Amino acid sequence: VSEEASQVTRAYAILQNPHERAVHLLELMGRPLEEAASSEVVGMEFLMEVMELREEIDETTKQPELERLIQDNQARMDAVVVKLATAFDTAHMDEALTLTAQLQYWNRIDETLREKTDVQ
């Protein structure tokens, strides 16, 4: 019973997190997102955007600016989640794979921002 409860708790956690949910759906559909290939999936332009944002985060020290960056990033993540739902609903797995990889990068940006600030 304890093992089953643990599995239910883990499944609930996966369903609650849009990125983990997308990764799981891709795995179920035979299209797993491989960590090493995620940079190839998103493309160079996207990676440049992420790199520029990371530089901006590194240079930012004021709390209001960090809070703005968190809000901007949340908007990016929300937009990707909406597109991701459409990609899965319409069975566009290549797009779902790309969007899942993008969401992974935005989640990492979010983690970095939250580590840098006391905004939770």
ROFI-506683 format. One line per 2 residues: number of its first residue (from 0); for each residue x, y, z of N, C-alpha, C. Coordinates in steps of 0.2 Angstrom, whole numbers, plus 2048, in hexadecimal, padded with zeros to 3 digits. Example, Ala and Ser with C-alpha at 12.3 -4.5 7.8 and 13.67 -1.06 7.14 Angstrom:
ROFI-506683
0 = 842/7E4/827/83E/7EA/827/842/7F0/827 ~ 840/7F5/823/844/7FB/824/840/800/827
//
This chain:
ROFI-506683
0 = 804/7FA/800/800/800/800/804/806/800 ~ 80A/806/804/80E/80C/804/811/80D/7FD
2 = 813/808/7FA/816/809/7F3/811/80C/7EE ~ 80B/80A/7EF/806/80C/7EA/804/814/7EC
4 = 804/815/7F2/803/81C/7F4/809/821/7F2 ~ 80F/81E/7F2/815/822/7EF/814/823/7E8
6 = 812/81E/7E4/811/81E/7DD/80C/824/7DB ~ 806/824/7DF/801/828/7DE/803/82F/7DF
8 = 807/830/7E5/80A/837/7E6/80E/839/7E1 ~ 813/835/7DE/817/837/7D9/813/838/7D2
10 = 80E/834/7D1/80A/836/7CB/807/83D/7CB ~ 804/83E/7D1/801/845/7D2/806/84A/7D1
12 = 80C/849/7D4/811/84F/7D3/813/850/7CC ~ 813/84A/7C8/815/84B/7C1/80F/84F/7BD
14 = 809/84D/7BF/803/850/7BC/803/858/7BE ~ 805/85A/7C3/805/860/7C6/80A/865/7C2
16 = 80F/862/7C0/815/866/7BD/814/865/7B6 ~ 813/86B/7B2/812/86B/7AB/818/868/7A7
18 = 81E/869/7A9/824/866/7A6/825/85F/7A7 ~ 824/85D/7AD/824/855/7AF/81F/852/7AB
20 = 819/855/7AB/813/852/7A7/815/851/7A0 ~ 817/856/79D/819/856/796/81E/850/794
22 = 824/850/799/829/84B/798/826/844/798 ~ 821/843/79D/81E/83D/79E/81A/83B/798
24 = 816/840/795/812/83E/78F/816/83D/789 ~ 81C/840/789/820/83F/783/823/838/784
26 = 825/836/78A/827/82F/78B/822/82A/789 ~ 81C/82B/78B/817/826/78A/815/826/782
28 = 817/82B/77F/816/82B/777/81C/829/774 ~ 821/827/777/827/824/774/82B/82A/771
30 = 82B/830/774/82F/835/772/832/839/778 ~ 836/835/77B/839/838/781/83E/83E/780
32 = 83E/843/784/842/849/784/849/847/787 ~ 84E/846/783/854/845/786/858/84B/787
34 = 85B/84B/78D/85E/851/790/864/853/78B ~ 868/84F/789/86D/851/784/86B/854/77E
36 = 865/852/77C/863/854/775/85E/85A/776 ~ 85D/85D/77C/858/862/77D/85A/869/779
38 = 861/86A/77A/863/870/777/863/870/76F ~ 863/86A/76C/862/869/765/85B/86A/763
40 = 856/868/767/84F/868/766/84D/870/766 ~ 84F/874/76A/84D/87B/76B/850/87F/766
42 = 855/87E/763/858/882/75E/85D/888/761 ~ 861/88A/75D/866/88F/75F/863/896/761
44 = 85E/898/75E/85B/89F/75F/858/89F/766 ~ 855/899/768/852/899/76F/858/898/774
46 = 85D/895/772/862/894/777/866/89B/778 ~ 866/89F/773/869/8A6/774/864/8AA/778
48 = 85E/8A9/778/859/8AD/77C/85A/8AB/783 ~ 85B/8A5/784/85C/8A2/78B/863/8A5/78E
50 = 868/8A5/78A/86E/8A7/78C/86E/8AE/78E ~ 86B/8B2/78A/86A/8B9/78B/866/8BB/792
52 = 861/8B7/793/85D/8B7/799/862/8B6/79F ~ 865/8B0/79E/86A/8AE/7A4/86F/8B4/7A5
54 = 872/8B7/7A0/876/8BD/7A1/873/8C2/7A5 ~ 86C/8C4/7A3/869/8C9/7A6/867/8C7/7AE
56 = 866/8C1/7AF/865/8BF/7B6/86B/8C0/7BA ~ 871/8BE/7B7/877/8BE/7BB/879/8C5/7BC
58 = 877/8CA/7B8/878/8D1/7B9/873/8D5/7BE ~ 86E/8D2/7BF/868/8D5/7C3/869/8D3/7CA
60 = 869/8D9/7CE/86A/8D8/7D5/864/8DB/7D9 ~ 860/8DF/7D6/85A/8E3/7D9/854/8DE/7D9
62 = 851/8DE/7DF/84B/8DA/7E0/845/8DB/7DB ~ 844/8E1/7DA/83E/8E3/7D6/83F/8E0/7CE
64 = 846/8E1/7CC/847/8DE/7C6/847/8D6/7C5 ~ 849/8D3/7CB/849/8CC/7CB/842/8CA/7CB
66 = 83D/8CD/7CF/836/8CC/7CF/833/8CC/7C8 ~ 835/8D1/7C4/833/8D2/7BD/835/8CD/7B9
68 = 83B/8CB/7BA/83E/8C5/7B6/83A/8BF/7B7 ~ 838/8BE/7BE/834/8B8/7BF/82E/8B8/7BC
70 = 82A/8BE/7BC/824/8BE/7B9/824/8BD/7B1 ~ 829/8C0/7AE/82A/8BF/7A7/82B/8B8/7A5
72 = 82F/8B5/7A9/831/8AE/7A8/82A/8A9/7A9 ~ 827/8AB/7AE/820/8A7/7AF/81C/8A8/7A9
74 = 81B/8AE/7A7/817/8AF/7A1/81A/8AB/79B ~ 820/8AA/79A/823/8A6/795/821/89F/796
76 = 822/89C/79C/820/895/79E/819/894/79D ~ 814/899/79F/80D/898/79E/80C/897/796
78 = 80F/89C/792/80E/89B/78B/810/895/788 ~ 815/892/78A/818/88C/788/813/886/78A
80 = 810/886/790/80C/881/792/805/881/78E ~ 803/887/78C/7FD/887/788/7FE/884/781
82 = 804/886/77E/806/883/778/807/87C/778 ~ 80A/87A/77E/80B/873/77F/805/86F/77F
84 = 800/871/782/7F9/86E/783/7F6/86D/77C ~ 7F7/872/778/7F4/872/771/7F8/86D/76D
86 = 7FF/86D/76E/803/868/76A/801/861/76C ~ 800/85F/772/7FE/858/774/7F7/857/772
88 = 7F2/85C/772/7EC/85B/770/7EB/859/768 ~ 7F0/85C/765/7F0/85B/75D/7F5/856/75B
90 = 7F8/853/760/7FD/84D/75E/803/850/75A ~ 805/856/75B/80B/859/758/811/857/75D
92 = 813/851/75C/819/84F/761/81F/853/760 ~ 821/855/75A/827/858/759/827/85F/75D
94 = 821/862/75C/820/869/75F/820/868/767 ~ 81C/863/769/81C/861/770/823/860/773
96 = 827/85C/770/82E/85B/772/832/862/772 ~ 831/866/76D/835/86C/76D/832/871/773
98 = 82C/871/774/829/875/779/82B/873/780 ~ 82B/86C/781/82D/869/787/834/86B/789
100 = 839/86B/784/840/86D/785/840/874/787 ~ 83C/878/784/83C/87F/785/83A/880/78D
102 = 834/87D/78E/832/87D/795/837/87B/79A ~ 83B/876/799/841/874/79D/845/87A/79E
104 = 847/87E/799/84C/883/79A/849/889/79E ~ 842/88A/79C/83F/890/7A0/83E/88E/7A8
106 = 83D/887/7A9/83D/885/7B0/844/886/7B3 ~ 849/885/7B0/850/886/7B3/851/88D/7B4
108 = 84E/892/7B0/84F/899/7B1/84B/89B/7B7 ~ 845/898/7B8/841/899/7BE/845/897/7C4
110 = 848/891/7C4/84C/88F/7CA/851/894/7CB ~ 855/896/7C6/85A/89B/7C7/858/8A1/7CA
112 = 852/8A4/7C8/850/8AA/7CA/84E/8A9/7D1 ~ 84A/8A4/7D3/848/8A3/7DA/84D/8A2/7DF
114 = 853/89F/7DC/859/89E/7E1/85C/8A5/7E2 ~ 85B/8A9/7DD/85F/8B0/7DE/85A/8B5/7E2
116 = 854/8B3/7E3/850/8B8/7E6/84C/8B5/7EC ~ 849/8B8/7F0/845/8B5/7F5/83E/8B5/7F3
118 = 83C/8B7/7ED/835/8B6/7EB/833/8AF/7E9 ~ 82E/8AC/7EC/82C/8A5/7EC/825/8A5/7E9
//
